[in-house]
Structures are given as C-alpha cells and as structure tokens.
Amino acid sequence: MVDQVGSISNKVIDYKDLKVWQKAIEVVCDITKLVNLLPSCPASEIIGKQMLGSSTSVCANIAEGQSSGTSREYNRILRIAYREAKETDNWLQVIMRIRQFSEPAIVALAKEIEVKNIEVVKMLSGLRRTIEGYMHIRDEELP
C-alpha cells in the first residue's frame, strides 16, 4: 500500500490516515465556511454548489481510490481527484475576481483555501507519481 507520505509500504492504512485526505477535508470545511459568507444571490448559489461539489469529490475519490485494490485503478481515481481539486481552484479564482465578493473576509478565506488546495494538488500529483512507479514494478494488486 502507499503510505501517507507517498512511499510504498506493506502496512495497510485507512484513507483517513492519508495526509492528502486530511488536507482535502480541511479544504471542504473551509469552503463550507466560505460559501456561508457569500452574499445571497444566484451567482453565490451556483458557485457555492460547484465548489462544494468539486471539493467533496476530491475527498471521496481519495477514499475510494485507497480501497480500490489495484495500482492502475487507484491511479485512475487519483487522476479524477486531481481534476476535481483543479476545478476547486478555478472556483476560488472566480470568487477572488468577482467584485460582488470583494469583502475582505471572503477574499482572505478564499486565499487561505487556495493555499491549502494547492497543497492538495501537489500531494495528489506526488502520490500519483508514486503509484505510477509502482505500476511499472507490479502492474496489478497493491500490497
């Protein structure tokens, strides 16, 4: 199995032990706070739903991938999580650029989330590289 820092070990761990999942769940909690700060309007509702959807998908895909059983399937699911994290970043960029959302508390929290989300993207990228390396050694089952 891949441990929480991305190296291969024989120790089976729960997805909640993965540092990338822990950071991703922080992003979800922070996005929930951010969505609640947005002014009540149609744009806030749409953007909020999109951000919550993409960020929660990151966590769900990490959890699903960790229990997939094969390195190829794990890597495929991590690619999905990576794309969802990039989508989350897109929505954060939208929020930081829309004048209607320029309240200092909103912008500050969005920037804080952006930093955490970039960490998630980097961690997912590293984990995927580790899994891809493992796929070349042994193509199917993870230990």
Stockholm file with secondary structure:
# STOCKHOLM 1.0

chainA/1-143         MVDQVGSISNKVIDYKDLKVWQKAIEVVCDITKLVNLLPSCPASEIIGKQMLGSSTSVCANIAEGQSSGTSREYNRILRIAYREAKETDNWLQVIMRIRQFSEPAIVALAKEIEVKNIEVVKMLSGLRRTIEGYMHIRDEELP
#=GR chainA/1-143 SS CBCTTSCBCSCCCCGGGCHHHHHHHHHHHHHHHHHHHSCSSHHHHHHHHHHHHHHHHHHHHHHHHHTSSBHHHHHHHHHHHHHHHHHHHHHHHHHHHCGGGCCHHHHHHHHHHHHHHHHHHHHHHHHHHHHHHHHHHCSSBCC
#=GC SS_cons         CBCTTSCBCSCCCCGGGCHHHHHHHHHHHHHHHHHHHSCSSHHHHHHHHHHHHHHHHHHHHHHHHHTSSBHHHHHHHHHHHHHHHHHHHHHHHHHHHCGGGCCHHHHHHHHHHHHHHHHHHHHHHHHHHHHHHHHHHCSSBCC
//
